[in-house]
Amino acid sequence: MAMTQQDVRQWLTGFLPAVVAVHWRERLRAGVGALCGIALTGGLMLWLLGPATYIPWLVAPMGASAVLLFGVPASPLAQPWSIVGGNLIAAVVGVTCATYIPSPVIAAAAAVGVSIALMFTLRCVHPPSGAVALTAVLGGPAVHALGYGFVLEPIAVQTVVLLGAAIGYHALTGHRYPHAARAQTTPVRPVNPSAIPVTTADAEKALARRSELLDISPDDLASLLRDTQREAYARRARELTCADVMAPPLAKVHAHEEAPAAWRLLQRHGLDALPVVDGDARVIGLVTRHDLHARRARRQRWPRFGLAARPRPAVRDVMQGELKTATAGMPLSEAVALLMAQRHGTLPVLDDAARLVGLVTHAEVLRRVVTA
């Protein structure tokens, strides 16, 4: 399919920088934090190893880690396990590739690729760790001479010191770090997406009110919120039972009563179907508008005329005897399957004695799920 000029312009706008809705105080706080973190890490390494050491007292990937730890601390890529696990894995893989693969280009490519795969597997993705793997391969004779000692010094030591500096700095400046998932004790009431749709403009305003940078675009955030709402409604539907959605029975009719009596009850209460009970109040069937219309079409002239040439049929003569029913504790997912298998949109809910306790209808299911 050919691209139009508008498509090309829209594609080119993707190269423009995104608007960073972060207050200047947060930008200053992040910059000062990175300054302190790198200074502490480099100064401590210099003090421990001395100026004459051949071990790098600062490796370049720590600068990239500082951007995440101090500038985007809410990102999953900046959490403690991400930086520690990612850097150590990348260092081990990088040293291994440098040792056993003669070609520097192939070794570098393999080190980065394998490191990424392992970081995803162990849930510790940290972008600067890719640079750690490259440093192990292309760091020169001084790095190669360290062998697997490169994993401990400088990588492990510098990683731990920089992480400790980030934890301390965020605590002193009143920011939550690490951003561990909090246990939610009370569910958040979902917003009705049909009444209040989430737009990109809403997401931009929400991001602008945050005190720190979140590593997500407004478009992605709006899409994520809509997907989250859909998942919440699906979960809610799985948790509901018939007792949660059933409506109280407005009326029922006895099997021995005449069919016009059932018709009048349906008309009075605006129902499509009516439970039929026996002398012991047990549900034995269901009579619907369709059943009564079909009977009337066969020239049974009730209920319009008070006198009829033929005797009026009893409800038991027009009801549906093969009835699908539910219990109050039945999951809604099972009840909906029974509801869909019937012509009418009504499912009686019975107790242990087969007595009517409520009705589940299509309309009530939709209303309760959407407004839950």
BANU-644563 format. One record per residue (C-alpha): residue in three letters; x, y, z. Coordinates in steps of 0.5 Angstrom, whole numbers. Each point is the difference from the previous one (the first is absolute). Layout:
<sites>
+--------+-------+-------+-------+
| residu |    px |    py |    pz |
+--------+-------+-------+-------+
|    ALA |     X |     Y |     Z |
...
+--------+-------+-------+-------+
</sites>
This chain:
<sites>
+--------+-------+-------+-------+
| residu |    px |    py |    pz |
+--------+-------+-------+-------+
|    MET |     0 |     0 |     0 |
|    ALA |     3 |     7 |    -2 |
|    MET |     1 |     5 |     5 |
|    THR |    -3 |     7 |     0 |
|    GLN |     4 |     6 |     1 |
|    GLN |    -4 |     0 |     7 |
|    ASP |     2 |    -7 |     2 |
|    VAL |     7 |     3 |    -2 |
|    ARG |     0 |     6 |     4 |
|    GLN |    -3 |    -4 |     6 |
|    TRP |     5 |    -5 |     0 |
|    LEU |     6 |     6 |     0 |
|    THR |    -4 |     3 |     6 |
|    GLY |     3 |    -7 |     4 |
|    PHE |     7 |     3 |    -1 |
|    LEU |    -2 |     6 |     4 |
|    PRO |     2 |     0 |     8 |
|    ALA |    -6 |    -1 |     4 |
|    VAL |    -2 |     5 |     5 |
|    VAL |     3 |    -1 |     7 |
|    ALA |    -5 |     2 |     5 |
|    VAL |     4 |     0 |     6 |
|    HIS |     1 |     6 |     5 |
|    TRP |     7 |     4 |     0 |
|    ARG |     1 |    -2 |     7 |
|    GLU |    -1 |    -7 |    -2 |
|    ARG |     5 |     1 |    -5 |
|    LEU |     5 |     3 |     4 |
|    ARG |    -1 |    -5 |     6 |
|    ALA |     2 |    -6 |    -5 |
|    GLY |     6 |     4 |    -3 |
|    VAL |     2 |     1 |     7 |
|    GLY |    -1 |    -7 |     2 |
|    ALA |     4 |    -3 |    -6 |
|    LEU |     6 |     5 |     2 |
|    CYS |     0 |    -3 |     7 |
|    GLY |    -1 |    -7 |    -2 |
|    ILE |     6 |     0 |    -5 |
|    ALA |     4 |     4 |     4 |
|    LEU |    -1 |    -5 |     6 |
|    THR |     1 |    -6 |    -5 |
|    GLY |     7 |     3 |    -3 |
|    GLY |     2 |     3 |     6 |
|    LEU |    -1 |    -7 |     4 |
|    MET |     4 |    -4 |    -5 |
|    LEU |     5 |     5 |     0 |
|    TRP |     1 |     0 |     7 |
|    LEU |     0 |    -8 |     0 |
|    LEU |     4 |    -2 |    -6 |
|    GLY |     5 |     6 |     0 |
|    PRO |     2 |     5 |    -6 |
|    ALA |     5 |    -5 |    -2 |
|    THR |    -5 |    -6 |    -1 |
|    TYR |    -1 |    -3 |    -7 |
|    ILE |    -7 |    -1 |     2 |
|    PRO |    -5 |     5 |    -3 |
|    TRP |    -3 |     4 |     6 |
|    LEU |    -6 |     2 |    -5 |
|    VAL |    -3 |    -4 |    -6 |
|    ALA |    -4 |     4 |    -5 |
|    PRO |    -6 |    -4 |     1 |
|    MET |    -1 |     3 |     7 |
|    GLY |    -2 |     6 |    -3 |
|    ALA |    -5 |    -3 |    -3 |
|    SER |    -3 |    -3 |     6 |
|    ALA |     0 |     6 |     4 |
|    VAL |    -4 |     3 |    -6 |
|    LEU |    -5 |    -5 |     2 |
|    LEU |     1 |     0 |     8 |
|    PHE |    -1 |     7 |     1 |
|    GLY |    -4 |     3 |    -6 |
|    VAL |    -5 |    -6 |    -1 |
|    PRO |     0 |    -3 |     6 |
|    ALA |    -7 |    -3 |    -1 |
|    SER |     2 |    -4 |    -6 |
|    PRO |     0 |    -7 |     1 |
|    LEU |     7 |     0 |    -4 |
|    ALA |     3 |     4 |     6 |
|    GLN |    -2 |    -5 |     6 |
|    PRO |     5 |    -3 |     4 |
|    TRP |    -1 |    -7 |    -2 |
|    SER |     1 |     3 |    -8 |
|    ILE |     6 |     4 |     1 |
|    VAL |     4 |    -6 |     5 |
|    GLY |    -3 |    -6 |    -4 |
|    GLY |     1 |     4 |    -7 |
|    ASN |     7 |     2 |     1 |
|    LEU |     3 |    -6 |     3 |
|    ILE |    -3 |    -5 |    -5 |
|    ALA |     2 |     5 |    -6 |
|    ALA |     7 |     0 |     4 |
|    VAL |     1 |    -8 |     0 |
|    VAL |    -3 |    -1 |    -7 |
|    GLY |     5 |     6 |    -3 |
|    VAL |     6 |    -3 |     3 |
|    THR |    -2 |    -7 |    -2 |
|    CYS |    -1 |     2 |    -7 |
|    ALA |     7 |     4 |     0 |
|    THR |     3 |    -6 |     2 |
|    TYR |    -2 |    -5 |    -4 |
|    ILE |    -2 |     3 |    -7 |
|    PRO |     6 |     3 |    -4 |
|    SER |    -4 |     5 |    -4 |
|    PRO |    -1 |     7 |     4 |
|    VAL |    -6 |     1 |    -4 |
|    ILE |    -3 |    -7 |     0 |
|    ALA |     1 |     0 |     8 |
|    ALA |    -3 |     7 |     1 |
|    ALA |    -6 |    -2 |    -4 |
|    ALA |    -1 |    -6 |     4 |
|    ALA |     2 |     3 |     7 |
|    VAL |    -6 |     5 |    -1 |
|    GLY |    -5 |    -5 |    -3 |
|    VAL |     1 |    -5 |     5 |
|    SER |     0 |     5 |     6 |
|    ILE |    -7 |     3 |    -3 |
|    ALA |    -3 |    -7 |     0 |
|    LEU |     2 |    -2 |     7 |
|    MET |    -2 |     7 |     3 |
|    PHE |    -7 |    -1 |    -3 |
|    THR |     0 |    -8 |     3 |
|    LEU |     2 |     3 |     7 |
|    ARG |    -4 |     6 |    -1 |
|    CYS |     6 |     5 |     1 |
|    VAL |     0 |     4 |    -6 |
|    HIS |     4 |     6 |     1 |
|    PRO |     2 |     3 |    -7 |
|    PRO |     7 |     3 |     3 |
|    SER |     2 |    -8 |     1 |
|    GLY |     1 |     0 |    -8 |
|    ALA |     6 |     5 |     1 |
|    VAL |     2 |    -5 |     6 |
|    ALA |     1 |    -6 |    -5 |
|    LEU |     3 |     5 |    -5 |
|    THR |     5 |     2 |     5 |
|    ALA |     2 |    -7 |     2 |
|    VAL |     1 |    -1 |    -8 |
|    LEU |     3 |     6 |    -2 |
|    GLY |     3 |     3 |     6 |
|    GLY |     7 |    -1 |    -2 |
|    PRO |     6 |    -4 |     3 |
|    ALA |    -1 |     3 |     7 |
|    VAL |    -7 |    -3 |     0 |
|    HIS |     2 |    -6 |    -3 |
|    ALA |     5 |    -1 |     5 |
|    LEU |    -5 |     0 |     6 |
|    GLY |    -3 |    -6 |    -3 |
|    TYR |    -6 |    -2 |     4 |
|    GLY |     2 |     5 |     5 |
|    PHE |    -3 |     5 |    -4 |
|    VAL |    -7 |    -3 |     3 |
|    LEU |     2 |     2 |     7 |
|    GLU |     5 |     6 |    -1 |
|    PRO |    -2 |     5 |    -3 |
|    ILE |    -8 |    -2 |    -2 |
|    ALA |    -2 |    -3 |     6 |
|    VAL |     3 |     5 |     5 |
|    GLN |    -2 |     6 |    -4 |
|    THR |    -7 |    -3 |    -1 |
|    VAL |    -1 |    -1 |     7 |
|    VAL |     3 |     7 |     2 |
|    LEU |    -5 |     4 |    -5 |
|    LEU |    -6 |    -4 |     2 |
|    GLY |     1 |     2 |     7 |
|    ALA |     1 |     7 |    -2 |
|    ALA |    -6 |     0 |    -4 |
|    ILE |    -4 |    -3 |     6 |
|    GLY |     3 |     5 |     5 |
|    TYR |    -1 |     6 |    -4 |
|    HIS |    -7 |    -2 |    -2 |
|    ALA |    -2 |    -1 |     8 |
|    LEU |     3 |     7 |     1 |
|    THR |    -3 |     4 |    -5 |
|    GLY |    -7 |    -4 |     2 |
|    HIS |    -1 |    -4 |    -6 |
|    ARG |    -2 |    -7 |     0 |
|    TYR |     5 |    -5 |    -3 |
|    PRO |     0 |    -6 |    -1 |
|    HIS |    -7 |     0 |    -4 |
|    ALA |    -2 |    -7 |     3 |
|    ALA |    -7 |    -2 |    -2 |
|    ARG |    -4 |     2 |     6 |
|    ALA |    -5 |    -6 |     3 |
|    GLN |    -7 |     3 |    -2 |
|    THR |    -5 |    -1 |     6 |
|    THR |    -6 |     3 |    -3 |
|    PRO |    -2 |     0 |    -7 |
|    VAL |     0 |     7 |    -4 |
|    ARG |    -7 |     1 |    -3 |
|    PRO |     1 |     0 |    -8 |
|    VAL |    -3 |     6 |    -4 |
|    ASN |    -5 |    -2 |    -5 |
|    PRO |     3 |     1 |    -7 |
|    SER |    -6 |     1 |    -3 |
|    ALA |    -2 |     6 |     4 |
|    ILE |     7 |     3 |     1 |
|    PRO |     5 |    -3 |    -6 |
|    VAL |     7 |     1 |     2 |
|    THR |     4 |     5 |    -6 |
|    THR |     7 |     1 |    -1 |
|    ALA |    -1 |     7 |     3 |
|    ASP |    -3 |    -3 |     6 |
|    ALA |     7 |    -4 |     1 |
|    GLU |     4 |     6 |    -2 |
|    LYS |    -3 |     4 |     6 |
|    ALA |     1 |    -5 |     5 |
|    LEU |     7 |    -1 |    -2 |
|    ALA |     1 |     7 |     1 |
|    ARG |    -2 |     0 |     7 |
|    ARG |     5 |    -5 |     2 |
|    SER |     6 |     2 |     4 |
|    GLU |     5 |    -5 |    -4 |
|    LEU |     1 |    -2 |    -7 |
|    LEU |    -4 |    -6 |    -2 |
|    ASP |     3 |    -4 |    -6 |
|    ILE |    -6 |    -1 |    -4 |
|    SER |    -4 |     5 |    -5 |
|    PRO |    -7 |     3 |     0 |
|    ASP |    -2 |    -5 |    -5 |
|    ASP |     2 |    -6 |     3 |
|    LEU |    -2 |     2 |     7 |
|    ALA |    -7 |     1 |    -3 |
|    SER |     0 |    -6 |    -4 |
|    LEU |     2 |    -4 |     6 |
|    LEU |    -5 |     3 |     5 |
|    ARG |    -6 |    -2 |    -5 |
|    ASP |     3 |    -7 |     0 |
|    THR |     1 |     0 |     7 |
|    GLN |    -8 |     2 |     1 |
|    ARG |    -2 |    -6 |    -5 |
|    GLU |     4 |    -5 |     4 |
|    ALA |    -3 |     3 |     6 |
|    TYR |    -7 |    -1 |    -3 |
|    ALA |     2 |    -7 |    -2 |
|    ARG |     3 |    -2 |     7 |
|    ARG |    -7 |     3 |     3 |
|    ALA |    -4 |    -4 |    -4 |
|    ARG |     4 |    -7 |     2 |
|    GLU |    -1 |     2 |     7 |
|    LEU |    -7 |     1 |     0 |
|    THR |    -5 |    -5 |     2 |
|    CYS |    -8 |     0 |    -2 |
|    ALA |    -1 |     2 |     7 |
|    ASP |     3 |     7 |    -2 |
|    VAL |    -4 |     1 |    -6 |
|    MET |    -6 |    -3 |     1 |
|    ALA |    -7 |     4 |     0 |
|    PRO |    -5 |    -1 |     5 |
|    PRO |    -6 |    -4 |    -3 |
|    LEU |    -5 |     5 |    -1 |
|    ALA |    -6 |    -5 |    -2 |
|    LYS |    -1 |    -8 |    -1 |
|    VAL |    -6 |    -3 |    -2 |
|    HIS |    -3 |    -7 |     2 |
|    ALA |     0 |    -6 |    -5 |
|    HIS |    -8 |    -1 |     1 |
|    GLU |    -1 |     8 |    -2 |
|    GLU |    -3 |     2 |    -6 |
|    ALA |     5 |     2 |    -6 |
|    PRO |    -4 |     7 |     0 |
|    ALA |     2 |     1 |     7 |
|    ALA |     8 |    -1 |    -2 |
|    TRP |    -1 |     5 |    -5 |
|    ARG |    -3 |     5 |     4 |
|    LEU |     6 |    -1 |     5 |
|    LEU |     5 |     1 |    -6 |
|    GLN |    -3 |     6 |    -2 |
|    ARG |    -1 |     3 |     7 |
|    HIS |     8 |    -1 |     2 |
|    GLY |     3 |     1 |    -7 |
|    LEU |     3 |    -7 |     0 |
|    ASP |     2 |    -4 |    -6 |
|    ALA |    -1 |    -7 |     4 |
|    LEU |    -4 |    -2 |     6 |
|    PRO |     2 |    -6 |     5 |
|    VAL |    -5 |    -5 |     1 |
|    VAL |    -1 |    -4 |     7 |
|    ASP |    -4 |    -6 |     2 |
|    GLY |    -4 |     0 |     7 |
|    ASP |     6 |    -1 |     4 |
|    ALA |     3 |     7 |    -3 |
|    ARG |     6 |    -4 |    -4 |
|    VAL |     2 |     2 |    -7 |
|    ILE |    -2 |    -5 |    -5 |
|    GLY |     0 |     5 |    -6 |
|    LEU |     0 |     6 |    -4 |
|    VAL |    -5 |     4 |    -4 |
|    THR |     2 |     5 |    -5 |
|    ARG |    -3 |     6 |    -4 |
|    HIS |     2 |    -4 |    -6 |
|    ASP |    -4 |    -7 |     3 |
|    LEU |    -6 |     4 |     1 |
|    HIS |     0 |     4 |    -7 |
|    ALA |     1 |    -7 |    -3 |
|    ARG |    -6 |    -3 |     3 |
|    ARG |    -4 |     6 |    -2 |
|    ALA |     2 |     0 |    -7 |
|    ARG |    -4 |    -7 |     0 |
|    ARG |    -6 |     4 |     1 |
|    GLN |    -1 |    -1 |     7 |
|    ARG |    -3 |     7 |     1 |
|    TRP |     2 |     2 |     7 |
|    PRO |     2 |     4 |     4 |
|    ARG |    -4 |     6 |    -5 |
|    PHE |    -7 |    -3 |     1 |
|    GLY |    -3 |    -2 |     7 |
|    LEU |    -4 |    -6 |    -3 |
|    ALA |     3 |    -5 |    -5 |
|    ALA |    -3 |    -5 |    -4 |
|    ARG |     5 |    -5 |     2 |
|    PRO |     3 |    -1 |     7 |
|    ARG |     6 |     4 |     3 |
|    PRO |     6 |    -4 |     0 |
|    ALA |     4 |    -1 |     7 |
|    VAL |     7 |     3 |     1 |
|    ARG |     2 |    -7 |     0 |
|    ASP |    -2 |    -1 |    -7 |
|    VAL |     4 |     5 |    -3 |
|    MET |     6 |     1 |     4 |
|    GLN |     7 |    -3 |    -1 |
|    GLY |     1 |    -6 |     4 |
|    GLU |     8 |    -1 |    -1 |
|    LEU |     3 |     5 |     4 |
|    LYS |     7 |     2 |     1 |
|    THR |     1 |     3 |     7 |
|    ALA |     5 |     3 |     4 |
|    THR |     2 |     0 |     8 |
|    ALA |     2 |     6 |     3 |
|    GLY |     7 |    -2 |     1 |
|    MET |     1 |    -2 |    -7 |
|    PRO |     6 |     4 |    -4 |
|    LEU |    -3 |     6 |    -4 |
|    SER |     4 |    -3 |    -6 |
|    GLU |    -3 |    -7 |     1 |
|    ALA |    -7 |     4 |     0 |
|    VAL |     1 |     4 |    -6 |
|    ALA |     1 |    -7 |    -4 |
|    LEU |    -6 |    -2 |     2 |
|    LEU |    -4 |     6 |    -1 |
|    MET |     3 |     0 |    -7 |
|    ALA |    -2 |    -7 |    -2 |
|    GLN |    -8 |     2 |     1 |
|    ARG |    -4 |     4 |    -5 |
|    HIS |    -3 |     5 |     6 |
|    GLY |     5 |     4 |     4 |
|    THR |    -2 |    -2 |     7 |
|    LEU |     3 |    -5 |     4 |
|    PRO |    -3 |    -2 |     7 |
|    VAL |     4 |    -1 |     6 |
|    LEU |    -2 |    -5 |     5 |
|    ASP |     1 |    -2 |     7 |
|    ASP |     1 |    -7 |     3 |
|    ALA |    -7 |    -1 |     0 |
|    ALA |    -1 |     2 |    -7 |
|    ARG |    -4 |     6 |     2 |
|    LEU |     2 |     7 |    -4 |
|    VAL |     4 |     5 |     3 |
|    GLY |     2 |     4 |    -6 |
|    LEU |     1 |     1 |    -7 |
|    VAL |     6 |     1 |    -4 |
|    THR |    -1 |     4 |    -7 |
|    HIS |     4 |     2 |    -6 |
|    ALA |    -2 |     8 |     2 |
|    GLU |     2 |    -1 |     8 |
|    VAL |     7 |    -4 |    -2 |
|    LEU |     2 |     6 |    -4 |
|    ARG |    -2 |     5 |     5 |
|    ARG |     3 |    -3 |     6 |
|    VAL |     7 |    -1 |    -4 |
|    VAL |     0 |     7 |    -3 |
|    THR |    -2 |     3 |     7 |
|    ALA |     4 |    -5 |     5 |
+--------+-------+-------+-------+
</sites>
